[in-house]
Amino acid sequence: MENSETPEPIYLKDYSAPDYSVETIELTFRLDETATLVRSRMHIKAAYPYAGGVRPLVLDGQELELVRLKLDGVAMPAEAYSLTADSLTIIEPPEQFVIDIETRINPSANTALEGLYISGGNFCTQCEAEGFRKISYFPDRPDVMTVFTTRIEADRKKYPVLLSNGNLVETGELEGGRHFATWNDPFHKPCYLFALVAGDLACVEDSFTTASGREVALKIYVQHGNEDKTGHAMASLKKAMRWDEEVYGREYDLDIYMIVAVDDFNMGAMENKGLNIFNSRYVLARPETATDTDFVGIEGVIAHEYFHNWSGNRVTCRDWFQLSLKEGFTVFRDQQFTADMNSAAVKRIDDVSLLRTRQFAEDAGPMAHPVRPDSYVEINNFYTLTVYEKGAELVRMLHTLLGGEGFRKGSDLYFERHDGQAVTTDDFVAAMETANEIDLTAFKRWYGQAGTPVVKACGSYDANAKTYTLTLQQHTPPTPGQAQKQPLSIPVKLALLDNAGQPLSLLLEGESRASGHERVVLLDKEECNFVFRQIAQQPVPSLLRGFSAPVKLEYAYSDDELAFLMAHDDDSFNRWEAGQQLGLRVMLGLLERGAAEKLDEGLTMAFGKTLADEKLDMALRAEALSLPPEEYLAEFMAVVRPESAHRVRQYLRGALARAHRETLLATYRRLNSGEAYRIDAEAMGRRRLKNLCLAYLMELGDAEIEQLCLAQYRDADNMTDVMAALVALVHTGSAAAGDAVEAFYRRWRSDQLVLDKWFALQATSPQPQTLLRVQALMQHPDFTLKNPNRVRSLIGAFCIRNPVNFHQADGAGYRFLAEQVIELNALNPQIASRLLEPLTHWQRYDESHRALMKTELERIMAQPALSRDVYEVASKSLG
């Protein structure tokens, strides 16, 4: 796109059903690295008769060379169609016909990694959201669903494995050392779920017996030599298949389920029907090469893509504005699964931490949009935390309001009603309404309203009447394009605790019998009052338990009340949250007053009690002992000053480490007992707490502690402990860090995923001169801008996860990011636009930083040929 050509937005209000349906499509690929021929035969008919005659058939297509075009077997004359850079239009087609199209494409030149491209010498595809139009001319929209039959022809020696969606129906030999495979997917699907893989790959096989007794072949394809890293992925897949049967009643429907791991991938993974293509980081793992976080991530992403088979494939979205229909629902499902497989409390904390540090910032910035957006310029820019994570919170609120049984009834009805259809978020909510005989009209506002609501709570106790009145108010700040906000339906889960920390029975005014010790009240107006009777003493409220709604809660807890909740609340999330709020309060106070002479007594006492609490789950203890991150602290600063936020947090980490040195050291020594490595919740919690203790201790600059850290780095038998020690050495500026970093590289230089960790640990160091180190690493022989993982591990890690160095006072971090975005704009626009996120919040910073950030955004906008992806983010950021 030339800069003079302002791209036109696409609006939800302009949606209209497709004029034509594609009954079937038969594809033939003659694979060649630079000149692949794609033959398409489509059986097409008008969606309905037109009073004014037939309408033109518009087929999407980009970067295609049209070789041949026939309609009902006859070559089409030039005047019968029109061809542009983005489309092929059949001007006057009959109401029903067969069209044959042959195109030529160059997979080797496809650095954007959309459509058909080459990764590690193998052909693979990525068609979501609009990549299929780079393969063949087709109505590239999710509400055009058809039955695909795919024949792949390729050189047998170079590409012995030929895969596509569905079931394998035929294979055979061809002349010249070539061979073919034909696949048929019997289920109607949109073209964004099409997939093709061809290459020389190793296959790890297993099987799964469904609840109805069918045998499903399970196959994971990886590069040769990586077979021993697939065990966890395969086990995770089988767990997910069984869980989906038991929890949602969803059984797999094909004879085979395949996963392919590729090194070059813009996303985490893709749920193509029966043939999931994965970023290799979410497949390959063994204890020596992957951390506990990697293992949990693999389990979650494997499950997420499998769950899409129903929530996304069998029932798909009508248009891309409905993206959260499949993604929000499926993220909620994978969150449930991971919570069931591991520590539910820690999973909830991790999910909320991501939401509050990243999605809340998205809601407060220029790219703020509803879970169901009203418009977009480039759909790839809306694969956001709002659509995914906030979308999942909307589904979670429905689960909270309806209860587990009611939600299951609603999901069953949703799948029954809409199997094989492309539908909307309204259809999803309607199924929940019908199944539970409830009106959710007000709840649907969540899908169309952007921004993070603020819920203000206050309570008053009447000792004479023995009543406790809770007043809740809501307000959502204005966001771009939405100045006025309507009240939302906000479920607030709560309990009232007595002075011993025990939850009281809750009896609302007007009720004759208490309904338990925890309940959900619905804030559905600007203000609601809830009066609880028979409350014998002044309670401490435990509000928004389990983070029952994606809101900012404001309640004037005293420091003593927060410490009380941190010690006694039986809701694990709120126990953690009380500690976070206490730590946040201390840090904000330090920002106002400057460094204190002594540590806040309330925080240090609570820290010590939590550290010593052997009854508390170790993973949850580690979470409770972690201070709020700088990004979350910045959310509460009227004007963001990154250096100040970093300095205060580091001061507090060091002060807590000094105050509890001996307990931290004793805990570390006890947990560092050489126990055999296991991948389970208890063992992962043990390592999590041990390594947190080490990280705190390394803040002391103590020679004894440094030796312990070096010993762990040298002697550990797993990547979790190795990386924890190495990060502590690098991030605290230890003199031993340089040698350790070089030794790590020498050992792991042949493992691409471990090298990503090596780049990232250096890019995220808070030490001075980190930007110079990152710039030097850009020239490293193992770095390339063409691999998204490598870009994320170096450039993304520095710009997004290292705020103190990215926001350095001279603006060098901003100039560095702008340079990379400009270069990536031509190579991979998706990755370029996602990297821009740190610059989009420029208006929240102090005047000096603000001016420097704006200058770089303007420099990007001045480039002569911006992609739609980058243009949309940069232009909206500048307003």
N, C-alpha and C positions, 0 to 999 in steps of 0.2 A: 504494500500500500504506500503510495506516495503521500508525503505529509500534507500536500494540498487537497488530498481526497479524504475528507472527514467521513469515517465509516458510519453508516446508519444503524441505530439501535434496532433490535428486534423486540417486539412487545408481546406480552402474554395476551393482552386484549385483542390482538390481531389474529389469534389462532383460528384456523379453519381446517376442517377435515381434508384429507388428501383427495384429489380428484380421481386418482386411479389406485387400484390395488394390484399388487404383484402376486399372482397365484402361486407360482413356483419360479425358482431360478436355478439354472444349471451353469456352473462355473468350471472352466478348464484353465489351469495355469501351466504354461510352459516356462519353467523357471530358468532364468539366466540372470547373472549378477548385475548386468548393466542394461539388459533389454528383455525383460520378462513380458511375454504375451499373455493377455488375459482375455478369454472368450466368455461372453455372457449370453445366455439365452433366457429371456424372461417371457412368461405367459402373463399378459396384462389385460385388465378389463376396467372399464369406467366404473367408478364407485357407485354411480347412479345415473339414470338418463338425464340429459340436459335439454331443457326446452329450446334453447337457442343453438342446438348442435353441440358437437364435442368440443372440448377445450384442449389447448395445447398440453402435451406431456412434457414437463420439465424434469430432467434428470441432472442431479448434481455431479460435478466432476472437476477435479483440479489436478494440474501437473500431469495430464494424460495426453498421450498422442493417439488420436483416433485413426485406426488402420482400416476398419471395415464396418459398414452399417447396413443391415437388411431389415425389412419389415415384411413379415409373412413370406420369407424366403426370397424376396426381391430386393436387389440393391436400391437404396434410396437415392434419388437425384438430389443435388445440392440445394435446390430450391425448396425441398420438402422438410428441411431441418435448418436450424441455426446453431452455431457453435460459438461459445465465448470462453474466456479463461476459467469460468466457474460453472458452466452448464452446457448441456446438450438438450435442445428443445425440438420435439417432433411437432410440427405446426398443426397438422390436421390428421390426427390418428383416427382409426376406426374405434368403435366402442369395445372391441375385443380383438386382440392380435398377439402375435409373437414377434419379438424384436431380438435380433442378433447383433451384438456389439463386440468388436475386437479392439483392444487398446494395447499400447506398449508403455511400460514404465521402467524406471531406472532405480532399483532398490539400493544400489550402492551409494547413490547420491542423496539418499533420504536421511539427512542428519536431524530432521525434526522428529523422527521416530514416530510418525503417524502414517497409517496405511501399511504397506509392505516394505520392510527394510531388512538390513543384514546386521546381526549382532554376533560377534565371536565366530564369524564364518557360517552362521546359520541364518536361514530366512525365518522371519517371524512377523506378526502383524500386531497393530494396535488400532482398533477402529472406533473406540469410544473417545470423544463424543462424535466427531465427524471425520474419521479417518478413512472410512470405506470409499468416500468420493475420490480418494487418491489411489484407489485400486481399479475401480470401474465406474461407469456412469450408472447412477441408481438414485431413486428418491430417498436421499440419505436423511431420514427422520425416524424417530423411534416408533411412530404409530403406523408405519408401513411394515407389516410382518409377513414373512413368507417362509416357505420350506426350501432349504438349501440342499443342493447336491453338488459336491465339489470333487473334481478330478485334478490331481496334481501330477505333473510330469517333470522329472528331473534326472540329472546324472546320478546313476546308482552309487558309484564309488564315492562321490563327494557328498551326496545327500541320501544315505540309505534309509533314513526315517522320514516318512511323509505323513503329516497329521492334519486333520481338520475336525470340524464339529460333528458330533453324532456318533453313529456306528460305522465301522469299516465294512464295506459291502463288496469290494473287489480290489485285487492287486494283480500286477502282471509286468511282463518285460516288454521293452520297446527296442527299436533299432538304435545302433550307435551307443550301446552301453547305458541307455536310459531305462527308467522304469516308471510305473504309475501306481497310484492308489486312489480309490474313489470312496468318498465318505458321504453318508446321508444322515441329516438331522431330521427326524420325523416331526419335530415340534416347530410350530411357527415362531419365528423370532425376527426382530429388527436387525438391520445390517450392522449395527454397532456391536452386536454379539458374535459376528463372524470372526473366525480365527483360522490361521494357517501357520504351520511350522514345518520346516524342512531342514535337515542337517544330519551331521554325524554325531549322534547323541547316545549316551548310555541310558539304559532303562532299568529302573528298580521296580519290581512288581510285587503286588499283594492282592488280597481280595477282601470283600466285605459281603456278609449275608444280611440282607434287609429284613425288616420285621415280618414281611410277607414270605420270606424264604428265597427270594431271588439272589443269585450270585452276581456281584458286580466286580469286574476287573479294575484294579487300581494301579495306575502306572505313573511314575515320576521320572521325567526325562531331564538329564543333566549332562554337562560336559564330562567326558571321560576323566576319571580320577576323582570325581566328586561323589561317587556312589555311597561312600561311607559317611557322608554328611546329610543323608536324607531320612535317617531313621526317625528323628523327632517329627519331621514334617508328615511322614506316613502315619505315625501313631496319632498325631494331632488330627489328621483327616478322618481316621476311623472313629476317634472320640466325637468329632463334630457330627458325623453321619448318625451315630447312635443317639447323641443328644438331641438332634433335630427331630428324630422319630419320637423320642420320649417326651420332649417338652412342647413341641409344636405339631406332632403328628405328621411330619413331612418326610416322605420316603423318596429316595433317589429314583430316577425314572429311565435312565439309559443303561446299556449293558456294560459301559466302560466310563471311567472317570480319569481324566489325564491332567497332569500338571507339568508344565515345562518351565525350567529356570533359565532366565537370560540375564546377561550382565548389563545390557543397555536398555533401560526402561524408564519412561517418564514418571510412572506412578509406582505404587507398591505392588499391585497385582491387578489382573483383569479377569472377570467372571465369565468369559466366553462359554457358551453352552457346551459342557462336556470336555472342554479343552481350555483350562485356565492357564494363562501365561503370567508368570511371576517374575518380579525382580528377584534375582538370586539371593539377595540378603534375607528374603522371607521364606527361603526353602533350606538353604545350606547351613548346617550347624553341627558341631560336636564340641564337647567341653573345652578342648584346647584352643578352639578358634572363635567361639561365640560366648557372649556374656549371658547372664541370667535374663537380662532385658531382651536380648536377641531371642532366647528360647521362648519367652512369654509372647514376644511380638510375632514370632513364626506361628505359634499356636493360634493366636488371635486372627491373624491375616488368613491363614489356611481356612479357619472356620468361617470368616467373613465371606470369602469368595465362594465357599461351598454353600453357605446359607442363601446366597444370591440365586441359587438354582430355582428357588421358589420366590423369594422376595426380590425380584428384579428380572428374572428370566421367564419363568412360567407366567408371572404377572409383571409387566413392565410399565414404564412411564409413557404417558401419551405424548409429552413434549418435554424439552429440556428444562422448562420452568419447574417441572414436577420431579426434578432429580432427587430431592430428599425423600420422595415416595419410596424409592428403592434404597438409597444410601442411609437415610436417617433410620429407617426401620431395621436395616441389616446391621448398622453399627450398634443399635440397641441389642439386637440378638447376639452379636459377637461379644458385647460387654457382659450380657447375662452368662454366656458360655464360659468366658474367662473367669468370671467371679465364681462359678460353680467348680471350675477346675483348680482354682488357686485360692488365694485369700480374697474373699469378697470385699472386706473393708479396705484393703490396700488398693484393689482394683478401682473401687469407687473414688478413693482419694486421688489416684493417678489420673482418672478421667476428668475429675473436677479441676484438678490443677491445670491440665491442658486447656480446659474450657476458660478458666479465669485468667490465665496468663496470655492466651493467644486469641480466643474467640471474643472475649469481652473487649479486647483492644480492637478487633475487627469491627465490632458493633459501634465503637466510639470513633471510628475513623472515616475517611472519605469513601471507602469501599463498602460501607455498611449496607446491608441488603437483607430483606426478609428471608426466611427459610425457603419460601417459594418466591423467587424474585419476580419483579414486574417487568424487567427488561434486561437485556445484555447486549454488548457489542460482540464479545467473543465468549462462547460458552465455556471454553477451557478455563477462563478466569473465575468460574463459579463452582469449581470443585474445591469448596472452601470449608473451613471449620464451622461456619454458620450452617451450611447445607448438611454436613456430616454430623458434627458433634452436637450443635444446638438442635439439629433435626432429631437426633437420637434422644435428646432431653425431652422433646415434645412427645415422642412415643413413650418415654418413661413416665411422663406425667399422666398419660392415658392409662398406663398400667397401674399407677398409683390410685387414680380416681376410680377405676373399674375393678381393681383387685386382680389377682392372678387368674382366677377362674373366669371372670368376666372378660378379661383381655384375651384369653385363649378362645372363648366363644366368638369374640369379634374377629380374631385372626382367622379362625376356621371359616367363618362366613365370607371374609374377604377373599380367601383363596378359592372357595367354592364358587362365589359369584363371578370372579374375574379371571379364572384360569384361561390362559391363551389370549388375554386382552391387554391393551395399552390404556392405562387409566390415570386418575389424578389423585392428589392428596384428599380431595373432597370425597372421592369414592372410598378411600381407606377409612376416613372418619365416619362416613355413613354406615359402613359395615359395623363399626364399633357401636354406633347409635342403635341400629336395628337389633343387634344381638343382645344389647343390654337395656333396651327400651328407655333410652336416656336422650336428652336434647343436648348436643355438643356444639350448637351454633356459635355460642360465645367463645368456646375454646378455639374454634377455627381461626380466630383473629391472630393467634400465635403464628400461623403460616404466612400471613400477609403483612405483618407489622415488624419492622426492623427495630433494633436497639435492645439494650439490656434494662429490664424494669428494675426500679429501686423500690424495695419494700421497707417501709419504716414501721417499726413495732414498738409499742410501749405497753407496760402492764401496771395495774394498780390492784392492791390487795385491801379488802375490807375485812378487818378482823372480827368485827361485830356480826356482819352478815355471813362471814366465812365464804366469801366469793372472791374470785380473781377475774378481773376484766382485762382481756387482751384486745388492744386496738391495733389493727393493721391498715396501713395506707399504701397505695401504689402510685407510682409515677414513672413514665418512660420518657427520657430526654428526646428532643428532636433529633432526627437523622436526615441525611440528604434526601430530599424529595418527600419527606414525611414530617412536617412541622407539628401536626396535631396527632395525638395518640389516644386510642380508646382503652378503657380498662380491659384487662385480660383475666382469664380464669386461672388463678394461681393456687395450686394445692400446697398448703403449708402443713407439713407433718410436725407434730410437736408432742412434748411431754412436760410435765411440771414436777420438779424434783424437790423432795423435802430436805431438811438440813443434814440428813445422813446420806443424801445422794440417791434415795430410793424414789422411783416414780410414783406419783399419786394417782388414785382412780380419777377418771375424768367424766364429770357429769355436766353437760351443758344445760343452761337454763331452758326449761321447757321439756326436758327429758325426765323420764321416771326412773331410769336405771342407768348406771355407769356402763360405758362400753369399752372398758379396758384402760390401760395405762398410757397408751399412745394412740393418737388419732390424727386424722387429716381434716383440717378446716379449709374451706374454699373462699379465698379472697377474690371476689368477682365484681367488685365495685371499687370506686376510688377509695372508699373507707368502709371497713366492716368491724363490728364489735362482737366479741365472743365472751360470754360470761359463764365461768365454771363455778358450780356450787359445791358445797361440802368440802371446801379446802381448809383444812384445820390449821395451817400455818403459812407464813409468808414463803412462797415457793421461788425457786430459781427456774425460769423457763428454759427449756431446751428446744430451740426453734429451728425450723427448716431441716429437720433430721434427715440424714442421708442425702442432703442437698436435693430436696423434693421438687425444686423448681429452679430454672436457670436465671436467678435474680441476684441483685446485690442487697443483702440484708443489713439494715441499720437498726441496732438496738443498743441502748446505753448501758452495756454491762460494765460493772466496776472491775478493777483488776482482780479483786478478791473473788468475784463471781466467775471470771474467766479461769482463774486458777482452780476454783472448785469444780467447774465443768471439766477441766483438763484432767482432774484427778478422779472424778466420780461418774461422769455421764456414761450411761450404758449404751448409748449410740456411738459406735466407733468413729463415724465420720465427725460428729459434733465434738467428740473428745479431741480429735486432731485439730478441728477447726478452732476450738478455744485456744489451743497453743499457738496456732497461726495468728490469731487476732491479738494475742498477748505479745508475741514477737513483733508483729507489725506495729502495734502501738508503741513499743519501746523504740523501734527504729525511727518512726515518725517523730517521736520526742527528741531523739538524738539529732535528727535533721534540723529541728528547730533550735535546740540548745547548743549543738556542737558536742564533741566527745565528752562523756561523763567521767568523773573521777573514779567512780566505782560502779559496778554492774547493778542493774535493777534487781532488787531482792526478790520480788515476786516471780520474775522470769527465771532467775537462777535457781530458786527453790523448786519451782515446777519442773524445770529441766532435770534437776537432780532426782526428784521423786520418780519421774518417768524413766530415767536411765536405770534406776534401781528396781523398777517394778517388774519382778520376774513373772508375775501372773499375766502380764500383757504380751500378746503375740509379738515376736521379735521384729517382724516386718512392719507391724503397726507402730512399734516403739521407734524404729528408725524413722518412719514418717513423722511421728510426733516430735522427734528431736531435730528435725530439719527446719531451718529458718525459711520464711517466705522468700522466694527468689526475687532478684532485682526487678524483673519485669512486672511482678505483682505489686511490689512496693511502688513502682512508677505509676500504677493505676490510681494511687491515692495522693500523688503529688500534683498540686495545682499547676506548677510548671516543672517539667521533668528536667532534672540535672543528673545525667548518668554517672558522672564522677562521684557526686555526693552519695547517690544511692549505693554505689559499689563500696565506697569508703566506709559508710555506716555499717553495712552488712558484714564486711570483713572485720571491722572493729568488734562487732558483737560476737562473731564466730571465735575470734581470738580470746575475747573476755570469757566466754563460756568454757572454752578449752582450758584456760588457766584456772578457772574456778573449780573445774571438775577433772583436773588432770589425772589424779590417781584412780578415780572411779572409771574414767574412760579407758585408762591403760589396763586396769584389772579386767574390765569387760572385754577389751580387745584380746588380751592374753588368754582368757578363758575360752573365747569363741574361736581363736586361732589354734585349734587343737589338732590339726592334721586329719580331721574326719574325712572319710572317703567322699568324693564328689557325688552328689545326687541332684536330680532335677525334680524337686517337689517343693511344696509351699514352705515346709518347715526348714529345709536346708537352704532355700533361697532367702528366707527371712534371716537365718543365722548369718549368712554372708553379707546381707544388706546392713545389718546392725554392726557387724564387725568392721566393715569398710567405712561406715559412717564414723565410727569411733576413730579410725585411723585418719580420716580426712580432718576431723577436728584437731587431733593431736599434732598433725603436721603443720598446723597454723602456728605452733609454738616455736618453730625454728630450733628444736631440741636435737642435739646430735644422737642421743640414745634412740629417739623416735625415728630419726632418719635411717638409722641402721635397721630398725624393725621393718621399716617400709622397703628398704632395699632387699632385705631377706625375703620378704613376701614376694617382691617382684621376681627374684631369682628362683625361689623354691616352689612357687605355686604351680599346681597341676591343672589349673583351669584359667580361662581367659577373664572371667569375672574378677578374680583376685589379682591377676597380672595387671589388668587395665586400671583397677582401683589404685594400686600402688603407683603405677606409672603416671596416672593423672595427678596424684598427690605430689609426686616429685616435680613434674613439669609446672603445675599450676602454683606451687609455692616457691618456685624459683630455686630449687635445690641445686647445689653445685654438681650433684651426681646425675642430674636430669639429662644432660647432653649425651653422656656415654650410654645411658639406659635407652634413650630414644634411638641412637644409632644401632645398638645391639638388637633392639626390637625389630628395626627395619631389616637388618641382615637375616634375622631368623625367618621373617614372614614375607619377604619381598615377592614371593611367588603366589601368595594368596591374596587375591584382589579385595575380598571383603575385609580381611584383617588390615590391609593397607588403608582402606577407608578410615578405619579407627585411628591409624597412625597419623593420617592427615588431620583428622578432626581434633585429636587431643592437642596438637600443636596450635591449631586455629582458634581453639577456645581458651587458651591460656590467658589469664588476666595480667600477666607480666608485661612490662614495657617492651617495646620493639617487636611485639607479636605481628603487627602489620608487615614489618620488613621481612619477618620469617615467612609469612603467608605469600608475599610477593616473590620471595626466592623459591618457594615450593611450587609456584605456578610454572617455573622453568624446569621442574624435576622431570626426569624421563618417564616416571610413572604417573604423571598428571596429564590429563587431556580434557579439554572443554567438551569433547564429543560424548563423554560418558556422564549421564546425569548423577549417578552415585558419587563420582569423583568431584563433580561440581558442588554437590550438596555437602560433601564431607570437608571441603576446604573453603570455598567461597561462602556457601550457605552457613556453615558452622561459624565462621568468623563474623559475618554480618548480622546473623540472627541470634546466635547463642553467646556472643561476646560483646555485650553492650558497652562496657567501659572502654574497650579499644576501638570498636567500630565508631563510637561517638567521640573520638579524641578531638581536642579543642581546635586543631588546625584544619579539620575537615578532610584529612587524608583518607579516612575510611570511606567517606561518602564518594570521593573521587574514584577510589578503587572500585567500589560497587558499580558506579555509573559506567566505568570503562568495561567492566565484565558484561553488564546488561547490553551495552551497545554491540559488543562482539557477539554475544549469544543471540541477540535479536535476529541475526541472519542465519545462525546455525540451528537454534532450537527455541522458537518463540515462547513455548510453554514454560520452559525452565527460566528463561529471561524474565518473564512477567512475574513469576513466583518469587524470584530473588528481590524484586522491587519492594516487597512488603515493608522492610524496615524504614524506607524513605517516606512511606505514605502517611506517617503520623507526625510529619515535620511541624505542624502547627502547635503541638503540645509541648515543644521544647523551648528553652530560653532563647532570647533574641539572637545570640551569636550562632548557636547550633541551627536554629530555624533558618536563618539566611543561607547558611552553607548547604543545608539539605535542599532548600528550594532551588538554589543555583544548579545543583546536579540534576534535579528533575527537569528544569528548563533546558539543560544541555541535552538530555535524552530526547525531549520533545522536539528539539531543533534538528534532529537527525533526518536525513532526506528520505529514508525508506523504512518507516516503522511498521512492524507487524501489528495486526489488530490487537493481539494479546497485550503487547507493551503499550500501545497507544491508549487503550482503555484505562489501564491502571495509572499511567502517568498523567493523563489528562484529567481524570477524576481526582487525583491527588492534588493537582494544582487548582482545581475548582474552575 
